[in-house]
Amino acid sequence: MNINVVVLRKGLSVNMRGATLLNMMRRPSITELRSVPFLCRKVSNNPHQHGRPKKKPSECSVLLFPGQGSQFGLLKYGNVKDMFAVAQKILGYDLLSLCLDGPEEELMKTVHCQPAVFVTSLAAVERLNHENPAAIENCVAAAGFSVGEFAALVCSGAMDFAEALYAVKVRAEAMQKASELIPSGMLSIMGRPQAKYKHACLQAREHCLSLGIKEPICSVANYLFPDGRVIAGHKEVVDGSLSWATTSWKIHFLRARPLPVRGAFHTALMESVRRPEINVDAKRYMHEGHVRRQLVKQLVSPVKWEQTLHEVFERTHGQSFPHTYEVGPGKQLGATLQKCNMKAYKSYTHVDVTIHDD
């Protein structure tokens, strides 16, 4: 997600540990996308993009792709059927039926939820392309939160739909297994400006040590927006942090709530899934090999979403903002954008993933 304006053009990508910024190249169908090498460049130094005159920021668009934890329905357009058909072959089960008919408990398991978010997010892109093709034509950047990176990579032309879905499948299975091996979780925190997140994590680790847990893990897993964080770790850590968040004034937390996931994603507890994983590291992607190496770091590194949004939407006074579309289930990324940059949020639209009968 970028513009500084860092705007990504063909072959351009910036990543911030769990959040990826990628260029968008128009294709006739998501399922036809193929890998391409990429390079990075700022829009301000790009007077002609793909041989066309430079566009004003207000004439451009940015796509945001959500991560796990989003709630969704389903969308059906022509190419979407093809995507779900391919998904059934790769995953080995009927994802379309699971999305439509549930059971919800199965759908929300990490092993199923991540592929569902990936496919339905790309379905939302198909809807946007159907209803507003100019938004795709003029897209200059795509950014994904956690598993949303893979959808951003597909839309940028950096990964093929099938290979990206297979990577998501392996990722989700490994994360599901890791979360079952060690009881763990994640806690969303809203704090005051003086909130002491690291101190709270330290207290939580000390609490776990007193319970006999060796080498307890508790760390900031997501930087969402100013005063908004997600901490994650052993279940005892999360339970203890929740208690302190509601009773201790010393750490300056306003409220806390457990996230509907079973696992301490983006922490050291995910070390066991590093091998089959894929992720990013606050550096620009330079070529395909770099993508593969960097994506491996995602699960054990915090998602720096707030920093990514600042990178995308920071600009000089008076400069206009692009149209921003959140493509996929839920409006969580829109909420973070609203808290990070209200001016950019005024040009935000959510592309819903709703059910359409043929």
PyMOL commands that set and color helices and strands:
alter all, ss='L'
color gray80, all
select helices_A, chain A and resi 30-32+43-45+57-59+78-91+95-101+104-107+110-131+133-137+148-156+161-181+197-210+235-247+268-273+288-295+298-300+305-313+332-340+342-345
alter helices_A, ss='H'
color red, helices_A
select strands_A, chain A and resi 13-15+19-22+48-49+52-53+61-65+139-145+184-191+218-225+228-234+253-258+303-304+323-327+348-351
alter strands_A, ss='S'
color yellow, strands_A
deselect
rebuild
show_as cartoon
